[in-house]
Amino acid sequence: MQKRHFLHPWLLSPEKVPPGKLFHILSLSYPFEVDHSAAQSDDPEDVNPLFSQPIIELCLRIPTYLHTAGGWDRAIARSAFARNVPDAILKRRTKCV
């Protein structure tokens, strides 16, 4: 079987998809795996309820331009939590500083 069978259909002709949406697709293609160095063979399987098909499909339906406003990324989240988050956090550009 060819590897192309496992690609999201939009990735088969990427020139038709905006770069932001391509990144969105790629970042939702595989769950973030954490290395559980102390895991045992009989541990329960990891479950990622927010990584379910309906939620992923919903996320992909949201146009990427809605995620930014005035050059600020995560604009929706910043707006939603503006009353509950300190101004310094809302105005920062990176999480590292």
DSSP file (Angstrom, degrees, kcal/mol; ACC not computed):
  #  RESIDUE AA STRUCTURE BP1 BP2  ACC     N-H-->O    O-->H-N    N-H-->O    O-->H-N    TCO  KAPPA ALPHA  PHI   PSI    X-CA   Y-CA   Z-CA
    1    1 A M              0   0    0      0, 0.0     2,-0.1     0, 0.0     0, 0.0   0.000 360.0 360.0 360.0 138.6    0.0    0.0    0.0
    2    2 A Q    >   -     0   0    0      1,-0.1     3,-1.4     3,-0.0     4,-0.2  -0.438 360.0-125.2 -76.8 149.9    1.3    3.5   -0.9
    3    3 A K  G >  S+     0   0    0      1,-0.3     3,-1.8     2,-0.2     4,-0.3   0.757 104.6  75.2 -64.0 -24.2    2.0    6.0    1.9
    4    4 A R  G >  S+     0   0    0      1,-0.3     3,-1.3     2,-0.2    -1,-0.3   0.759  81.6  69.4 -61.9 -24.2   -0.3    8.4    0.0
    5    5 A H  G <  S+     0   0    0     -3,-1.4    -1,-0.3     1,-0.3    -2,-0.2   0.736  98.3  51.0 -65.6 -20.9   -3.3    6.4    1.3
    6    6 A F  G <  S+     0   0    0     -3,-1.8    -1,-0.3    -4,-0.2     2,-0.2   0.434  90.5  99.7 -97.6  -0.3   -2.6    7.7    4.8
    7    7 A L  S <  S-     0   0    0     -3,-1.3     5,-0.1    -4,-0.3    -3,-0.0  -0.590  83.5-104.4 -87.3 147.7   -2.3   11.4    4.0
    8    8 A H    >>  -     0   0    0     -2,-0.2     3,-2.0     1,-0.1     4,-0.6  -0.486  36.0-118.4 -62.5 138.4   -5.1   13.9    4.5
    9    9 A P  H >> S+     0   0    0      0, 0.0     3,-1.1     0, 0.0     4,-0.5   0.809 113.1  59.7 -53.7 -32.8   -6.7   14.6    1.1
   10   10 A W  H 34 S+     0   0    0      1,-0.3     3,-0.5     2,-0.2     6,-0.2   0.766  98.6  59.1 -67.8 -23.3   -5.7   18.3    1.3
   11   11 A L  H <4 S+     0   0    0     -3,-2.0    -1,-0.3     1,-0.2     4,-0.1   0.638  90.6  70.5 -79.9 -13.1   -2.1   17.3    1.6
   12   12 A L  H << S+     0   0    0     -3,-1.1    -1,-0.2    -4,-0.6    -2,-0.2   0.795 115.4  22.7 -73.7 -27.7   -2.2   15.5   -1.8
   13   13 A S  S >< S+     0   0    0     -4,-0.5     3,-1.9    -3,-0.5    -1,-0.3  -0.571  74.6 168.5-134.3  71.6   -2.5   18.8   -3.6
   14   14 A P  G >   +     0   0    0      0, 0.0     3,-1.7     0, 0.0     8,-0.1   0.683  65.9  75.4 -63.5 -19.5   -1.0   21.3   -1.1
   15   15 A E  G 3  S+     0   0    0      1,-0.3    -4,-0.1    -4,-0.1    -2,-0.0   0.701  94.4  53.9 -66.9 -15.2   -0.8   24.2   -3.6
   16   16 A K  G <  S+     0   0    0     -3,-1.9    -1,-0.3    -6,-0.2    -6,-0.0   0.450  99.2  74.4 -93.7  -2.3   -4.6   24.6   -3.2
   17   17 A V  S <  S-     0   0    0     -3,-1.7     5,-0.1    -4,-0.2     0, 0.0  -0.931  88.2-111.9-116.8 132.5   -4.5   24.9    0.6
   18   18 A P     >  -     0   0    0      0, 0.0     4,-2.1     0, 0.0     3,-0.5  -0.281  29.9-117.4 -58.4 145.9   -3.3   28.0    2.4
   19   19 A P  H  > S+     0   0    0      0, 0.0     4,-2.2     0, 0.0     5,-0.2   0.855 113.5  54.9 -55.4 -38.5    0.0   27.5    4.3
   20   20 A G  H  > S+     0   0    0      1,-0.2     4,-1.9     2,-0.2     5,-0.1   0.892 109.0  47.1 -63.4 -39.0   -1.6   28.2    7.7
   21   21 A K  H  > S+     0   0    0     -3,-0.5     4,-2.7     2,-0.2    -1,-0.2   0.861 108.7  55.3 -71.4 -35.1   -4.2   25.5    7.1
   22   22 A L  H  X S+     0   0    0     -4,-2.1     4,-2.6     2,-0.2    -2,-0.2   0.933 109.6  46.5 -60.3 -45.0   -1.5   23.0    5.9
   23   23 A F  H  X S+     0   0    0     -4,-2.2     4,-2.6     1,-0.2    -2,-0.2   0.901 111.0  53.2 -62.5 -40.0    0.3   23.6    9.2
   24   24 A H  H  X S+     0   0    0     -4,-1.9     4,-1.3     2,-0.2    -2,-0.2   0.925 110.2  47.2 -59.3 -47.0   -3.0   23.1   11.1
   25   25 A I  H  X S+     0   0    0     -4,-2.7     4,-0.6     1,-0.2     3,-0.4   0.936 113.0  48.5 -61.0 -48.3   -3.6   19.8    9.3
   26   26 A L  H >X S+     0   0    0     -4,-2.6     3,-0.9     1,-0.2     4,-0.5   0.893 110.1  50.9 -62.1 -39.8   -0.1   18.5   10.0
   27   27 A S  H 3< S+     0   0    0     -4,-2.6    -1,-0.2     1,-0.2    -2,-0.2   0.747 114.3  44.6 -72.5 -21.0   -0.3   19.5   13.7
   28   28 A L  H 3< S+     0   0    0     -4,-1.3    -1,-0.2    -3,-0.4    -2,-0.2   0.425  93.7  83.7 -97.0   0.0   -3.6   17.7   14.0
   29   29 A S  H << S+     0   0    0     -3,-0.9    -2,-0.2    -4,-0.6    -1,-0.1   0.808  97.9  26.4 -74.5 -29.7   -2.5   14.6   12.1
   30   30 A Y  S  < S-     0   0    0     -4,-0.5    -1,-0.2    -3,-0.2     2,-0.0  -0.997  84.5-114.3-137.4 136.8   -0.7   12.9   15.0
   31   31 A P        -     0   0    0      0, 0.0     2,-0.5     0, 0.0    -3,-0.1  -0.366  38.4-103.4 -68.2 149.1   -1.3   13.1   18.7
   32   32 A F        -     0   0    0     -5,-0.1     2,-0.4    -2,-0.0    -5,-0.0  -0.616  41.0-151.0 -71.1 119.9    1.4   14.5   20.9
   33   33 A E        -     0   0    0     -2,-0.5     2,-0.4    -3,-0.0    -1,-0.0  -0.800   5.3-154.2 -99.1 134.9    3.1   11.6   22.5
   34   34 A V        -     0   0    0     -2,-0.4     2,-0.8     2,-0.0    -2,-0.0  -0.895  22.1-120.9-105.9 136.1    4.7   11.9   25.9
   35   35 A D        -     0   0    0     -2,-0.4     2,-1.2     1,-0.1     3,-0.1  -0.658  21.9-162.5 -78.0 112.8    7.5    9.5   26.8
   36   36 A H    >   +     0   0    0     -2,-0.8     3,-2.0     1,-0.2    -1,-0.1  -0.729  11.1 179.0 -95.9  86.7    6.4    7.6   29.9
   37   37 A S  T 3  S+     0   0    0     -2,-1.2    -1,-0.2     1,-0.3    -2,-0.0   0.738  80.2  48.2 -63.9 -22.7    9.8    6.3   31.0
   38   38 A A  T 3  S+     0   0    0     -3,-0.1    -1,-0.3     2,-0.0    -2,-0.1   0.283  83.9 131.7 -99.7  11.2    8.2    4.7   34.1
   39   39 A A    <   -     0   0    0     -3,-2.0     2,-0.3     1,-0.1    -4,-0.0  -0.305  45.0-147.7 -66.6 145.9    5.4    3.0   32.1
   40   40 A Q    >   -     0   0    0      1,-0.1     3,-1.7    -2,-0.0    -1,-0.1  -0.773  24.9-112.4-110.2 157.9    4.7   -0.7   32.7
   41   41 A S  T 3  S+     0   0    0     -2,-0.3    -1,-0.1     1,-0.3    -2,-0.0   0.766 116.9  49.4 -63.3 -25.8    3.4   -3.2   30.1
   42   42 A D  T 3  S+     0   0    0      2,-0.0    -1,-0.3     3,-0.0     3,-0.1   0.301  82.4 122.5 -98.7  10.6    0.1   -3.5   32.0
   43   43 A D  S <  S-     0   0    0     -3,-1.7     3,-0.1     1,-0.1    -4,-0.0  -0.358  74.2 -94.2 -64.9 150.4   -0.5    0.2   32.3
   44   44 A P        -     0   0    0      0, 0.0    -1,-0.1     0, 0.0     2,-0.1  -0.309  47.2 -96.2 -64.4 152.7   -3.8    1.4   30.8
   45   45 A E        -     0   0    0      1,-0.1     2,-0.1    -3,-0.1    -3,-0.0  -0.411  42.2-104.3 -68.7 142.5   -3.7    2.8   27.3
   46   46 A D        -     0   0    0     -2,-0.1     2,-0.4    -3,-0.1    -1,-0.1  -0.460  35.8-160.5 -65.8 138.1   -3.4    6.5   26.9
   47   47 A V        -     0   0    0     -2,-0.1     3,-0.1    -3,-0.1    -1,-0.0  -0.991  11.0-167.8-124.2 130.0   -6.6    8.1   25.8
   48   48 A N    >   +     0   0    0     -2,-0.4     3,-2.0     1,-0.1    -2,-0.0  -0.794   7.5 177.9-116.3  85.5   -6.7   11.6   24.2
   49   49 A P  G >  S+     0   0    0      0, 0.0     3,-0.7     0, 0.0     6,-0.2   0.797  81.8  55.8 -63.2 -27.6  -10.4   12.6   24.3
   50   50 A L  G 3  S+     0   0    0      1,-0.3    -2,-0.0    -3,-0.1    -3,-0.0   0.523  98.1  65.6 -80.4  -3.1   -9.6   16.0   22.7
   51   51 A F  G <  S+     0   0    0     -3,-2.0    -1,-0.3     4,-0.1     2,-0.2  -0.220  76.8 128.3-107.7  40.7   -7.9   14.2   19.9
   52   52 A S  S <> S-     0   0    0     -3,-0.7     4,-2.5     1,-0.1     3,-0.3  -0.625  71.8-109.7 -96.4 157.5  -11.2   12.7   18.6
   53   53 A Q  H  > S+     0   0    0      1,-0.2     4,-2.8    -2,-0.2     5,-0.2   0.884 114.6  52.1 -55.8 -45.9  -12.4   12.9   15.0
   54   54 A P  H  > S+     0   0    0      0, 0.0     4,-1.9     0, 0.0    -1,-0.2   0.898 113.0  45.1 -61.1 -37.8  -15.3   15.2   15.7
   55   55 A I  H  > S+     0   0    0     -3,-0.3     4,-2.5     2,-0.2    -2,-0.2   0.905 113.5  49.4 -72.0 -40.3  -13.1   17.7   17.5
   56   56 A I  H  X S+     0   0    0     -4,-2.5     4,-2.3     2,-0.2    -1,-0.2   0.924 111.3  49.6 -63.2 -43.6  -10.4   17.5   14.9
   57   57 A E  H  X S+     0   0    0     -4,-2.8     4,-1.2    -5,-0.2    -1,-0.2   0.891 110.5  50.8 -63.4 -38.5  -12.9   18.1   12.1
   58   58 A L  H >X S+     0   0    0     -4,-1.9     4,-0.9    -5,-0.2     3,-0.6   0.939 109.9  49.9 -62.0 -46.8  -14.4   21.1   14.0
   59   59 A C  H >< S+     0   0    0     -4,-2.5     3,-0.7     1,-0.2    -2,-0.2   0.885 109.2  51.7 -59.7 -39.6  -10.9   22.6   14.3
   60   60 A L  H 3< S+     0   0    0     -4,-2.3    -1,-0.2     1,-0.2    -2,-0.2   0.741 103.4  59.1 -72.1 -21.7  -10.2   22.1   10.6
   61   61 A R  H << S+     0   0    0     -4,-1.2    -1,-0.2    -3,-0.6    -2,-0.2   0.709  84.8  92.4 -77.1 -19.8  -13.4   23.9    9.7
   62   62 A I  S << S-     0   0    0     -4,-0.9     5,-0.1    -3,-0.7     2,-0.0  -0.641  86.4-120.0 -77.5 121.0  -12.3   27.0   11.5
   63   63 A P    >   -     0   0    0      0, 0.0     3,-1.7     0, 0.0     4,-0.3  -0.339  15.6-128.7 -61.0 139.9  -10.6   29.4    9.0
   64   64 A T  G >  S+     0   0    0      1,-0.3     3,-1.8     2,-0.2     4,-0.3   0.789 103.8  68.9 -63.5 -27.4   -7.0   30.1   10.1
   65   65 A Y  G >  S+     0   0    0      1,-0.3     3,-0.7     2,-0.2    -1,-0.3   0.716  90.4  63.9 -66.2 -16.9   -7.5   33.8    9.8
   66   66 A L  G <  S+     0   0    0     -3,-1.7    -1,-0.3     1,-0.2    10,-0.2   0.653  91.4  65.1 -77.4 -14.3   -9.8   33.6   12.8
   67   67 A H  G <  S+     0   0    0     -3,-1.8     8,-2.7    -4,-0.3     7,-0.4   0.597 104.3  49.3 -82.7 -10.8   -6.9   32.5   15.0
   68   68 A T    <   -     0   0    0     -3,-0.7     2,-0.3    -4,-0.3     5,-0.2  -0.925  58.5-179.9-127.0 153.6   -5.1   35.8   14.5
   69   69 A A  B >  S-A   72   0A   0      3,-1.6     3,-1.6    -2,-0.3    -3,-0.0  -0.912  75.8  -7.8-151.9 123.7   -6.2   39.4   14.9
   70   70 A G  T 3  S-     0   0    0     -2,-0.3     3,-0.1     1,-0.3    -2,-0.0   0.812 130.7 -53.8  61.0  30.0   -4.1   42.4   14.3
   71   71 A G  T 3  S+     0   0    0      1,-0.3     2,-0.5     0, 0.0    -1,-0.3   0.490 109.2 125.9  83.9   3.1   -1.0   40.2   13.9
   72   72 A W  B X   -A   69   0A   0     -3,-1.6    -3,-1.6     2,-0.0     3,-0.5  -0.838  52.4-141.0 -98.7 126.4   -1.6   38.5   17.3
   73   73 A D  T 3  S+     0   0    0     -2,-0.5    -5,-0.2     1,-0.2     5,-0.1  -0.370  84.2  29.9 -77.9 166.3   -1.8   34.7   17.3
   74   74 A R  T 3> S+     0   0    0     -7,-0.4     4,-2.6     1,-0.1    -1,-0.2   0.844  74.5 158.3  52.4  38.3   -4.3   32.8   19.5
   75   75 A A  H <>  +     0   0    0     -8,-2.7     4,-2.3    -3,-0.5     5,-0.2   0.858  66.5  53.5 -60.7 -37.5   -6.6   35.8   19.1
   76   76 A I  H  > S+     0   0    0    -10,-0.2     4,-2.7     2,-0.2    -1,-0.2   0.944 112.0  44.1 -64.0 -47.0   -9.7   33.8   20.0
   77   77 A A  H  > S+     0   0    0      2,-0.2     4,-2.1     1,-0.2    -2,-0.2   0.903 112.5  52.4 -65.0 -41.2   -8.2   32.5   23.2
   78   78 A R  H  < S+     0   0    0     -4,-2.6     4,-0.3     1,-0.2    -1,-0.2   0.913 113.5  44.2 -60.7 -42.4   -6.8   36.0   24.1
   79   79 A S  H >< S+     0   0    0     -4,-2.3     3,-0.9    -5,-0.2     4,-0.3   0.917 112.0  52.3 -68.0 -43.6  -10.2   37.5   23.7
   80   80 A A  H 3< S+     0   0    0     -4,-2.7     3,-0.3     1,-0.2    -2,-0.2   0.850 119.7  33.2 -62.8 -35.6  -12.0   34.7   25.5
   81   81 A F  T >X S+     0   0    0     -4,-2.1     3,-1.4     1,-0.2     4,-1.2   0.230  81.3 114.2-107.3  13.7   -9.9   35.0   28.6
   82   82 A A  T <4 S+     0   0    0     -3,-0.9     3,-0.2    -4,-0.3    -1,-0.2   0.822  79.3  49.2 -56.5 -34.4   -9.1   38.7   28.6
   83   83 A R  T 34 S+     0   0    0     -4,-0.3    -1,-0.3    -3,-0.3    -2,-0.1   0.700 117.3  40.6 -77.6 -18.6  -11.1   39.3   31.8
   84   84 A N  T <4 S+     0   0    0     -3,-1.4    -2,-0.2     2,-0.1    -1,-0.2   0.468 103.6  70.5-110.7  -3.8   -9.3   36.4   33.6
   85   85 A V  S  < S-     0   0    0     -4,-1.2     5,-0.1    -3,-0.2    -1,-0.0  -0.933  86.8-103.8-120.5 137.7   -5.7   36.7   32.5
   86   86 A P    >>  -     0   0    0      0, 0.0     4,-1.9     0, 0.0     3,-0.9  -0.235  30.1-119.1 -57.3 146.0   -3.2   39.4   33.5
   87   87 A D  H 3> S+     0   0    0      1,-0.3     4,-1.8     2,-0.2     5,-0.2   0.835 111.8  61.6 -55.7 -36.9   -2.6   42.0   30.8
   88   88 A A  H 3> S+     0   0    0      1,-0.2     4,-0.7     2,-0.2    -1,-0.3   0.862 106.0  46.2 -61.1 -36.3    1.1   41.1   30.7
   89   89 A I  H X4 S+     0   0    0     -3,-0.9     3,-0.7     1,-0.2    -1,-0.2   0.911 110.2  52.6 -72.4 -42.9    0.3   37.6   29.6
   90   90 A L  H 3< S+     0   0    0     -4,-1.9    -2,-0.2     1,-0.2    -1,-0.2   0.816 113.3  45.0 -61.8 -30.3   -2.2   38.8   27.0
   91   91 A K  H 3< S+     0   0    0     -4,-1.8    -1,-0.2    -5,-0.2    -2,-0.2   0.548  87.3 109.1 -93.4  -8.2    0.4   41.1   25.4
   92   92 A R    <<  -     0   0    0     -3,-0.7     3,-0.1    -4,-0.7    -3,-0.0  -0.345  52.6-157.6 -71.4 152.2    3.3   38.7   25.4
   93   93 A R  S    S+     0   0    0      1,-0.1     2,-0.3   -21,-0.1    -1,-0.1   0.641  74.0  30.8-101.4 -20.5    4.6   37.3   22.1
   94   94 A T        -     0   0    0      1,-0.1    -1,-0.1     0, 0.0     3,-0.0  -0.889  63.4-138.2-134.1 165.1    6.3   34.2   23.3
   95   95 A K  S    S+     0   0    0     -2,-0.3    -1,-0.1     1,-0.1    -3,-0.0   0.530  95.7  68.3 -96.8  -9.2    5.9   31.7   26.2
   96   96 A C              0   0    0      1,-0.2    -1,-0.1     0, 0.0     0, 0.0   0.685 360.0 360.0 -85.7 -19.4    9.6   31.5   26.9
   97   97 A V              0   0    0     -3,-0.0    -1,-0.2     0, 0.0    -2,-0.1   0.442 360.0 360.0-101.2 360.0   10.2   35.0   28.2
